[in-house]
Amino acid sequence: MGHLGSDAVAANSIANIVKNLVACFCLGLGSGGGIMVGNELGAGRPDKAKEYGDRLCRLSVLCGVASGIVLLALSPLIFAVTNLSVTSNTYLKWMLVICSYYMVGKSVNGTTIAGIFCAGGDSKFGFLCYTVTMWCITVPLGFLAAFMLKLPVLAVYFIVNLDEIVKLPAVYRHYKKYKWVKDLTVYNGKEGAEGKVEKRCRLELWEYKTVKMEEHKMTEQEKMKNGYLWDDDEENMALQAQAKKLVRQFNALPPEDMDGRAALLPKLFGEVGKNVWIVPPLTTAVGKYVSIGDGTYANMNLTLIDDWKITIGKNVLIGPNVTLCTTGHPVHPKHRADGMYSFPVTIGNNVWIGANVVVLPGVTIGENSVIGAGSVVTKDIPANVIAFGSPCKVYREMNEHDEEYYFKDRRFDDQPENECMEEQ
């Protein structure tokens, strides 16, 4: 801005001071939100961390809009306490308007990059994002606009403040991948002095530092919930015994007793939505860690290895002989007897899982996706895709053809009208 005249410099200096002061509210939201998300990740509650993350993202948009409004509301006061030329006042007026839009991007990016992502140790994305948008996009464009194209002052100011807006698409995509959902604490199985359990905390530079945390020695259930190797104990066996009793009752009911089966589901599972239908026989390990959304249908021989959380969304279709598995064993025979591990399985809303599919521990299937029959799902599947195979891989995305055709060359529009036909 220094080469665009003293009026531009004066207006830019004041606008940046006001912008940075108002941005403190947005940065505070990111710092506080990062602590909340980090606490949930450290406690082994990734689903809760995602929930907090979603709320913080929505709140960051509102905070950005509110900050922009506050910035504009302060304009009369700023003009009253500054002694600028007419040209500088004109520049400052429109610079503050540009800053008000800038605040939305600053709020969202500050909350995600500096707060949520760092809570899970994902600092590389923020570094790359800032480097690319500033030094590869806005600074070169600003230089080109000011010195090559000789654009007006306000146009140059608009361009150099685009960095926060340019980041938004990349930040949103990175957030929805949930790669930031990582617990940075690693239990090392050692117990220090005075019964303090040692944990190893991974730092930003991929180094390790040992700290002592005041807590009781972990039970097998706590190890399981935090992603460590665990083994059956009395608590888990009691849960399994209760689940087997309820499953036996569910499977033994006569086919016509639909109300009886519907009444047993809330007793067996942790959460059950409305109009959930499961065709017996059903097999489940624990039951209480399963959550099923409204309108979900599961065909016969559904097997739930639910030592830890299985979350099934709304309006999910599950074909026959499907297995959703949260638990596995170490691959090497030397360690296979050391215990087992469990990680949550999440099925998004409106997912269709074909017959004989196996979903392995830690997998998330995005909403609306279709998993072809016989697939073995070993990794996360994004939303709105068709995937199949062993291992399961994305074949293609949903498209307009899927809205028009329901099977091969059969069109939705060719369906007969739902009317009674008279006998000829």
C-alpha positions in Angstrom: 0.0 0.0 0.0 2.9 2.3 0.6 3.4 2.8 -3.2 -0.3 3.8 -3.7 -0.1 7.2 -1.9 -0.2 8.6 1.6 -4.0 8.6 1.7 -4.1 4.9 1.0 -1.4 4.2 3.7 -3.4 6.2 6.3 -6.7 4.5 5.6 -5.0 1.0 5.4 -3.3 1.5 8.8 -6.5 2.4 10.6 -8.6 -0.3 8.8 -6.0 -3.0 9.8 -5.9 -1.9 13.4 -9.7 -2.1 13.7 -9.8 -5.3 11.8 -7.3 -7.0 14.1 -9.1 -5.7 17.2 -12.4 -7.2 16.1 -10.7 -10.4 15.0 -9.7 -11.1 18.6 -13.3 -12.3 19.2 -13.0 -14.8 16.4 -9.5 -16.1 17.5 -10.9 -16.5 21.1 -13.6 -18.8 19.7 -11.0 -20.9 17.9 -8.7 -21.2 21.0 -11.6 -22.1 23.3 -13.1 -24.5 20.8 -9.8 -26.2 20.3 -9.6 -26.9 24.0 -13.1 -28.4 24.0 -12.4 -30.6 21.0 -9.0 -31.7 22.4 -10.5 -32.7 25.7 -13.0 -35.0 24.0 -10.3 -36.5 21.7 -8.0 -37.1 24.7 -10.9 -38.8 26.6 -11.5 -41.2 23.7 -14.7 -39.6 22.6 -14.2 -38.9 18.8 -17.9 -38.8 18.1 -18.4 -36.1 20.7 -15.4 -34.2 19.3 -17.0 -34.3 15.9 -20.2 -33.0 17.4 -18.4 -30.1 19.1 -16.5 -29.4 15.8 -19.8 -29.2 13.8 -21.3 -26.8 16.4 -18.1 -24.7 16.5 -18.1 -24.4 12.7 -21.7 -23.1 12.7 -21.0 -20.8 15.5 -17.9 -19.5 13.7 -20.0 -18.3 10.8 -22.4 -16.5 13.1 -19.4 -15.0 15.0 -17.9 -13.8 11.7 -21.1 -12.2 10.6 -21.5 -10.6 14.1 -17.9 -9.3 14.0 -18.5 -7.8 10.6 -21.6 -6.0 11.8 -19.7 -4.7 14.9 -16.9 -3.5 12.6 -19.4 -1.5 10.5 -21.2 -0.2 13.6 -17.9 1.2 14.8 -17.3 3.2 11.6 -18.9 6.5 12.8 -16.8 6.4 16.0 -13.6 5.7 14.0 -14.3 8.7 11.7 -15.1 10.9 14.7 -11.7 10.2 16.4 -9.5 10.3 13.3 -8.4 13.4 11.3 -8.1 12.2 7.7 -8.4 13.9 4.4 -11.6 13.4 2.3 -9.8 10.9 0.1 -8.5 8.9 3.1 -12.0 8.9 4.6 -13.5 7.5 1.4 -10.8 4.8 1.3 -11.3 4.0 4.9 -15.1 3.7 4.5 -14.9 1.1 1.8 -11.9 -0.7 3.4 -14.1 -1.3 6.5 -16.8 -2.7 4.3 -14.3 -5.1 2.8 -13.0 -6.0 6.3 -16.6 -6.9 7.4 -16.7 -9.6 4.7 -13.2 -10.6 5.6 -14.3 -11.3 9.2 -16.5 -14.2 8.1 -13.5 -16.1 6.6 -11.2 -15.1 9.5 -13.7 -16.5 12.0 -14.3 -19.8 10.2 -10.6 -20.3 9.4 -9.4 -19.3 12.9 -11.8 -21.7 14.5 -10.9 -24.7 12.3 -7.2 -24.2 11.5 -6.0 -22.7 14.7 -8.6 -24.4 17.0 -10.2 -27.7 15.8 -7.4 -29.0 13.6 -4.6 -28.3 16.1 -6.6 -30.0 18.8 -6.0 -33.2 16.9 -2.4 -32.4 16.0 -3.1 -31.4 12.5 -0.9 -28.4 12.1 0.6 -29.2 8.7 -2.6 -28.4 6.8 -2.8 -24.9 8.4 0.8 -24.1 7.5 0.3 -25.2 3.9 -3.0 -23.4 3.6 -1.6 -20.1 4.9 1.6 -20.5 2.7 -0.3 -21.2 -0.5 -3.1 -18.7 -0.2 -0.9 -15.8 0.9 2.4 -16.3 -1.0 1.1 -18.1 -4.0 -2.2 -16.3 -4.5 -3.0 -13.0 -2.8 0.5 -11.5 -2.6 1.3 -12.1 -6.3 -2.2 -11.0 -7.4 -1.9 -7.9 -5.2 1.5 -7.1 -6.7 0.1 -7.6 -10.2 -2.9 -5.4 -9.5 -0.9 -2.6 -8.0 2.1 -2.4 -10.2 1.3 -4.1 -13.5 -2.4 -3.4 -14.0 -2.4 -0.1 -12.0 -5.8 -0.9 -10.5 -7.5 1.5 -8.0 -6.5 1.4 -4.3 -9.7 -0.3 -3.2 -9.4 -3.0 -5.8 -5.9 -3.8 -4.6 -7.0 -3.8 -1.0 -9.9 -6.2 -1.8 -7.4 -8.5 -3.5 -4.9 -8.6 -0.7 -7.6 -9.4 1.8 -9.0 -12.3 -0.2 -6.7 -14.9 1.5 -9.2 -15.8 4.2 -12.0 -16.2 1.7 -9.9 -18.3 -0.7 -9.1 -20.7 2.2 -12.7 -21.6 2.9 -13.3 -24.3 0.3 -10.1 -26.2 1.1 -10.7 -25.8 4.9 -14.3 -27.2 4.5 -13.2 -30.2 2.5 -10.4 -30.9 5.0 -12.7 -30.6 7.9 -15.2 -33.1 6.4 -12.5 -35.7 5.9 -12.1 -35.8 9.7 -8.4 -36.6 9.5 -8.0 -34.2 12.5 -9.9 -36.6 14.7 -6.8 -38.0 16.5 -6.0 -38.6 20.2 -2.5 -37.3 20.8 -2.1 -39.2 24.1 -0.8 -42.8 23.9 -1.0 -45.1 26.9 2.3 -46.9 27.3 1.2 -49.4 29.9 3.6 -48.1 32.6 2.8 -47.0 36.1 4.9 -44.3 37.7 5.4 -43.3 41.3 2.4 -43.0 43.6 0.1 -44.9 41.2 0.3 -42.2 38.5 -0.2 -43.6 35.1 2.2 -42.4 32.5 1.1 -41.2 29.1 3.1 -40.2 26.1 1.9 -37.1 24.5 2.9 -36.4 20.9 4.0 -32.8 20.2 3.7 -30.7 17.1 7.1 -31.6 15.8 6.4 -35.3 16.0 8.5 -35.6 19.2 7.4 -37.4 22.3 7.4 -36.2 25.9 6.4 -38.2 28.9 4.0 -36.6 31.4 2.3 -38.0 34.5 -1.4 -37.8 34.8 -3.4 -38.2 38.0 -5.8 -41.0 37.2 -6.7 -44.5 38.3 -5.3 -47.5 36.6 -7.4 -48.2 33.5 -10.0 -50.9 33.5 -10.4 -53.2 30.4 -13.4 -51.2 29.3 -11.5 -47.9 29.6 -8.7 -49.4 27.5 -11.1 -50.5 24.9 -12.9 -47.1 24.7 -9.5 -45.3 24.4 -8.2 -47.5 21.5 -5.7 -49.6 23.5 -5.4 -53.4 23.6 -7.9 -54.9 26.0 -9.3 -58.2 27.1 -12.6 -59.5 28.5 -13.4 -58.8 32.1 -16.3 -59.4 34.4 -18.0 -56.1 33.4 -17.9 -56.9 29.7 -19.0 -60.5 30.1 -22.0 -59.3 32.1 -22.9 -57.0 29.3 -22.6 -59.8 26.8 -24.7 -62.1 28.9 -27.5 -59.6 29.1 -27.3 -59.0 25.4 -27.5 -62.7 24.6 -30.6 -63.0 26.7 -32.4 -60.2 24.9 -31.3 -61.4 21.5 -32.5 -64.9 22.2 -35.9 -63.5 23.1 -35.9 -61.3 19.9 -35.1 -64.2 17.6 -37.5 -66.6 19.3 -40.6 -64.4 18.8 -43.1 -65.6 16.2 -42.9 -63.8 12.8 -46.3 -62.1 13.3 -45.3 -60.6 16.7 -43.9 -57.4 15.2 -44.8 -55.3 18.2 -42.9 -57.6 20.5 -39.7 -57.3 18.5 -40.1 -53.5 18.3 -40.5 -53.4 22.1 -37.2 -55.4 22.6 -35.0 -53.2 20.5 -34.8 -50.2 22.9 -33.9 -52.6 25.7 -31.2 -54.2 23.6 -29.6 -51.2 21.9 -28.4 -47.9 23.3 -30.5 -45.7 21.0 -33.3 -46.7 18.6 -35.2 -44.3 16.4 -38.7 -44.5 15.1 -39.8 -47.1 12.6 -36.7 -49.2 12.9 -37.1 -52.8 11.5 -34.7 -55.6 11.9 -35.5 -59.1 10.4 -34.4 -61.9 12.7 -32.2 -63.7 13.2 -30.0 -61.0 14.7 -26.6 -61.4 16.4 -25.0 -58.8 18.7 -22.2 -58.8 21.2 -23.1 -56.1 23.7 -26.0 -54.1 22.3 -25.7 -51.0 24.5 -23.1 -49.3 22.2 -25.3 -49.5 19.1 -27.3 -46.4 17.9 -29.8 -46.8 15.1 -31.6 -43.8 13.4 -35.2 -43.4 12.3 -36.5 -45.5 9.4 -33.6 -47.9 9.2 -34.2 -51.4 7.9 -31.8 -54.4 8.3 -32.5 -57.8 6.6 -31.8 -61.2 8.1 -28.6 -62.4 9.7 -27.3 -59.0 10.7 -24.2 -59.5 12.8 -23.0 -56.7 15.1 -19.6 -57.2 16.7 -20.3 -54.1 18.9 -17.7 -54.2 21.6 -17.5 -50.5 21.0 -19.8 -48.0 19.2 -21.7 -48.8 16.1 -23.6 -45.7 14.8 -26.2 -46.3 12.1 -27.9 -43.2 10.7 -31.4 -42.6 9.5 -33.1 -44.4 6.6 -30.2 -46.9 6.2 -30.9 -50.1 4.2 -28.8 -53.1 5.2 -29.0 -56.3 3.1 -28.9 -59.9 4.4 -25.8 -61.4 6.0 -24.1 -58.1 6.8 -21.4 -57.9 9.5 -20.4 -54.6 11.2 -17.3 -55.3 13.2 -15.6 -52.9 15.7 -13.1 -55.4 17.1 -9.9 -56.9 15.7 -6.7 -58.6 16.8 -3.0 -57.8 16.2 -1.7 -59.3 13.0 1.6 -60.7 14.2 1.2 -64.0 16.0 3.7 -62.9 18.7 1.2 -60.2 19.9 -2.1 -61.8 18.9 -2.7 -63.2 22.3 -2.0 -59.8 24.0 -5.6 -58.7 23.6 -7.9 -57.1 21.0 -8.6 -53.6 19.8 -11.9 -51.8 19.1 -12.7 -48.7 17.1 -16.1 -47.3 16.2 -18.0 -48.0 13.0 -20.2 -45.2 11.6 -22.8 -45.6 8.9 -24.2 -42.2 7.6 -27.8 -41.4 6.8 -29.4 -42.9 3.7 -26.6 -45.5 3.1 -27.5 -48.7 1.4 -25.3 -51.7 2.3 -25.7 -54.7 0.0 -25.8 -58.4 0.9 -22.8 -60.2 2.5 -20.9 -57.0 3.2 -18.3 -56.9 6.0 -17.4 -53.5 7.5 -14.1 -53.5 9.6 -13.1 -51.5 12.7 -12.8 -47.8 12.5 -14.6 -47.4 9.2 -17.0 -44.5 8.4 -19.3 -44.7 5.4 -20.5 -41.2 4.3 -24.2 -40.4 3.9 -26.2 -41.5 0.7 -23.4 -43.9 -0.4 -24.0 -47.4 -1.7 -21.8 -50.4 -0.8 -22.0 -53.2 -3.3 -22.8 -56.8 -2.3 -19.9 -58.9 -1.1 -17.7 -56.0 -0.3 -15.1 -55.9 2.5 -14.9 -52.3 3.7 -11.5 -51.6 5.2 -11.2 -47.8 4.9 -13.5 -44.8 5.1 -15.9 -44.3 2.1 -16.9 -40.7 1.3 -20.5 -39.5 0.9 -22.6 -39.8 -2.3 -20.6 -42.5 -4.0 -21.0 -46.1 -5.2 -18.3 -48.4 -3.9 -17.7 -52.1 -4.0 -15.0 -54.8 -4.0 -12.6 -56.5 -1.6 -11.1 -54.3 -0.4 -14.0 -51.9 -1.1 -13.1 -49.0 -3.4 -15.0 -46.0 -4.8 -16.4 -46.8 -8.3 -18.1 -43.5 -9.1 -20.0 -40.6 -7.6 -23.8 -40.4 -7.7 -25.0 -38.5 -10.7 -28.1 -37.4 -12.6 -28.5 -40.8 -14.3 -29.2 -42.3 -10.8 -32.0 -39.8 -10.4 -33.6 -40.9 -13.7 -33.0 -44.7 -13.7 -33.5 -47.1 -10.9 -32.1 -50.3 -12.5 -30.2 -50.5 -15.8 -32.6 -49.1 -18.5 -35.6 -48.9 -16.1 -36.8 -45.3 -15.6 -38.7 -43.9 -12.6 -41.0 -42.1 -15.0 -42.1 -45.4 -16.6 -43.7 -46.7 -13.4 -47.4 -47.7 -13.8 -49.9 -45.5 -12.0 -51.0 -46.8 -8.7 -54.5 -47.5 -9.7 -56.7 -50.6 -9.6 -57.0 -52.1 -13.1 -60.4 -53.4 -14.2 -60.5 -57.0 -15.4 -61.1 -57.3 -19.1 
